[in-house]
C-alpha cells in the first residue's frame, strides 16, 4: 500500500489520463454518428454510409486485443507507468492526425484508408491504456477501498465523454452547418494535443505501482505473462470478459447508436442530442464513485447484479421514451439507462485487479477488457442499425440489450462472492 500522497497522485493520474484517452476515443464515436459518412463515404446511401462509418469504429475494437497483449506484456515486465505514457502518446498522435485528414473529395480512397489506420492506432492504445490505469489506481489503494480507488480510473470514461461532447457541441454552435461540415468538425480532434501534454505532465509525476515494485524486487516477473494467464487463470479470464460484454454493449449503444437514432429517427436536432448525451454522461460520472464505494461494502458481484437487473428492465422503456421525440423524456430515458451502465462499470477496475495474480495482472486485465470490448461495444452500433433496418422496430434492439445482459449474467454469478467484502483473502483469485 502506498502513502496517502502517492495514492492520491495515482488516483488523479488514472482519472486524468483515462479522461484524455477517452476524450480522444469518443470524439471518433460522435463523429462517426454525425459527420464521417458524408466526409469519407459520400458515394454510399445514408444507411450504407452510416454502416461504413460504424464499421471503422468497430475496427478500432478489433485492434484492442493487440494493444492489450503487447502493452500487457511490457506492463508486467517493465512496469505500469511506462505503458501509460506510451498509450497516451499513441492515442493523442492518432487523434490529431484524424483532425488533419483530407476528406474523400480531396484524397479519394486514401482518405477512408487513412481514417482506418488512425482508428487502428486508437484501438491499440485503448487496448493497453485501461489495464494500466486501473492497476495503478487499485494497486495504490488500501485493501478495503479498492472499489472506490478503482472507480477513479472508471470515471475517466464518462468524463471523457462529457468533455468530447461539450467540445463538439461548442464548436457546432459556434459555426453554421456548412462551416462545421467543411472544417469545424476537425477542431475537437486538433485540441487533443493540449490535453495530451497535460496528461503527460501528470503521469510522469506518479511513482510506479507498489505491487509491481514488490514483484520486481522479488524477481517474480513472469517471462511470458499472457501464457500464464491462459494456462493458470482461464476461468478468471472468462469471468472478466463475460462481465464486460454486456456493459460495453450498453455503453456504446448510449454513446454512439442513440446519438444517431435520436437525430435520424426521433427527429431531434444535433445540438439537443449532444446536450442530452453530455447530461446523461454527467449522471454516469456522478454515480461511478458511488457504485465503486458500494462494491467495497456489499461486494463486486452484488453491484453487478443490481446494474444488470436495471438494464434488462429498462431495455424497452428506453426506446418508448425516445420515440416520443420529447427532449426531456429522451433525457430521462438516457439518465435511467446509464444507472445500469455505471453500476456494471464502476467495480470493474477492482474486480479485474483482484481476479488476476500480480505477476501477470496487466496482461490478464488488458486482454479481458479488450476481448469484452470486441465482443460487446465494437459491433453494437452496427447490430442496432442492422436490426432496425431489418425489422423496422426498436423492439429488436431492446431484445438485443436483454440478450447481451443475460450473457453477462452467466459470468456475473460466477464472480467469487467474497471479492469486495472486507477480508484479507480477497487479494487475488487463482483459477
Secondary structure, 3 states (H helix, E strand, C coil): CCCHHHHHHHHHHHHHHHHHHHHHHHHHHHHHHHCHHHHHCCCCCHHHHHHHHHHHHHHHHHHHHHHHHHHHHHHHHCCHHHHHHHHHHHHHHHHHHHHHCCCHHHHCHHHHHHHHHHHHHHHHHHHHHHHHHHHHHHHCCCHHHHHHHHHHHHHHHHHHHHHHHHHHHHHHHHCCHHHHHHCHHHHHHHCHHHHHHHHHHHHCCCCCCHHHHHHHHCCCCCCCHHHHHHHHCHHHHHHHHHHHHHHHHHHHHHHHHHHHHHHHCCCCCHHHHHHHHHHHHHHHHHHHHHHHHHHHHHCHHHHHHHHHHHHHHHHHHHHHHHCCCCHHHHHHHHHHHHHHHHHCCCCHHHHHHHHCCHHHHHHHHHHHHHHHHHHCHHHHHHHHHHHHHHHCCCHHHHHHHHHHHHHHHHHHCCCCCCCCCCCHHHHCCCC
